[in-house]
Amino acid sequence: MSDEAKKKPSLLAEFRSFALKVNVIDLAVVGVIGASFRAIVSSLVKDIVMPLIGAVLPGQGGYQAWVIELGGSKILVGKFIGEVVNFIVVALALFLFVVKFLGWMTKLKKKEAEAAPAAPPPPSKEEVLLTEIRDLLKARNG
């Protein structure tokens, strides 16, 4: 086997390296949590928010029954409104988490970093040389 063939990683080794990177695993976790979050928000909108809107507004069968018939076609207005409300709730939740909560956390960490005593900067070359000279003079004089 040539040296070049020994150095070249196999397709399986490259895939394993890619698939087991922390970023890929984190992305998979985010995907699973995102899907669960979407299910919760969808349930909130379809099972709580939209029935409340349907109870307040006139019509039978709740918002799902809101249909406009146009030329023999049914336009599902209620279903569309439900999806719009779903989007607004998801966008609001993401805004509150990403912009407000994470922004607050970033500010808090920045304040903690500012409050912590800063380490003194390392001495310059001149200071190091002067310190050595001082130490040598002290050693010579006694």
Secondary structure as GFF3:
##gff-version 3
##sequence-region A 1 142
A	DSSP	alpha_helix	3	7	.	.	.	ID=ss1
A	DSSP	alpha_helix	11	19	.	.	.	ID=ss2
A	DSSP	alpha_helix	22	43	.	.	.	ID=ss3
A	DSSP	pi_helix	44	49	.	.	.	ID=ss4
A	DSSP	alpha_helix	50	56	.	.	.	ID=ss5
A	DSSP	three_ten_helix	63	65	.	.	.	ID=ss6
A	DSSP	beta_strand	68	70	.	.	.	ID=ss7
A	DSSP	beta_strand	73	75	.	.	.	ID=ss8
A	DSSP	alpha_helix	77	94	.	.	.	ID=ss9
A	DSSP	pi_helix	95	101	.	.	.	ID=ss10
A	DSSP	alpha_helix	102	115	.	.	.	ID=ss11
A	DSSP	alpha_helix	125	141	.	.	.	ID=ss12
###
